[in-house]
Amino acid sequence: MPELPEVEVVRRGLAQWVIGREIASAEVLHPRAIRRHVPGADEFTARLKGRAVLSAERRGKYLWLPLSGANEALMAHLGMSGQLLVVPQDAPPEKHLRVRLRFADGGPDLRFVDQRTFGHVMLSPLVNGVPEPIAHIAPDPFEAAFDEAEFTRRLRARRTEIKRALLDQSLISGVGNIYADEALWLARLHWARPTETLTRPKVAELLAAVRTVMGAALEQGGTSFDSLYVNVNGESGYFERSLEVYGRRDLPCSRCGTAIRREAFMNRSSYSCPRCQRRPR
């Protein structure tokens, strides 16, 4: 699933291509793509017509486009395979095209393409600038609203494994399985380290590692393991080449040479270096 860097790459592309443009029409080609927009497809398309895109925003893994005329936004979650593509109006429809927006200026469409249909788009009122369905999600570590002292306090009070805490969107948003493993390797922490044993300086080191890893991924366009994650122009990121532990089972750690270990974690995988990231006793 796309994590913060991949979603931010898409947000930047949307900011470049759709801000200030008026929506001429909207078309829903698959009802599952708007399943969380309860009033349905006709109401969804009618409410979008004639409204201008004011900005492109993101929190964690969610994107939204605030719209003119009311305090609401078009919100998107990409799920496992969702893509928001900027495509010439006369381009043929993609095989898995779910929603299409056309603009009054006759320029490129904005298309939501989703092979597995786990993603979705919807219209939502804004609460303090954030879509109502995600108002409970914590700020991500790149937001001005992120309170490092409060995060540290809540993290140390959790009494859980550090990786579980990093994946908890009510504590910190935007961090998924890939970048949690990479940040923990950089901070020399095993994923099972109890949060209550972390000192404040160690939490600060971990946060710095999270920002370093995700910032580097952002510079490289994110991580693309297949053709499903792309930016708005259909281009893949290449941070996969820079991964230190994720997906590198049995390959040598670049820091010490020890073979990277894969362990089962919450119905997925966790990768670490047995020497650099000692399992807690």
Buried (B, 14 or more C-beta within 10 A) or exposed (E): BBBBBBBBBBBBBBBEBBBEBEBBBBBBBBEEBBEBBEEEBEEBBEBBBBBBBBBBBBBBBBBBBBBEEEEBBBBBBBBBBBBBBBBEEEEEEBEBBBBBBBBEEEBBBBBBBBBEBBBBBBBBEBEEBBBEBBBEBBBBBBBEEBEEEEBBEBBBEBEBBBBBBBBBBEBBBBBBBBBBBBBBBBBBBBBBBBBEEBEEEBBBBBBBBBBBBBBBBBEBBBBBEEEBBBBBEEEBBEBBEEBBBBBBEEEEBEEEEEEBBBBEBEEEBBBBBBBBBEEEE
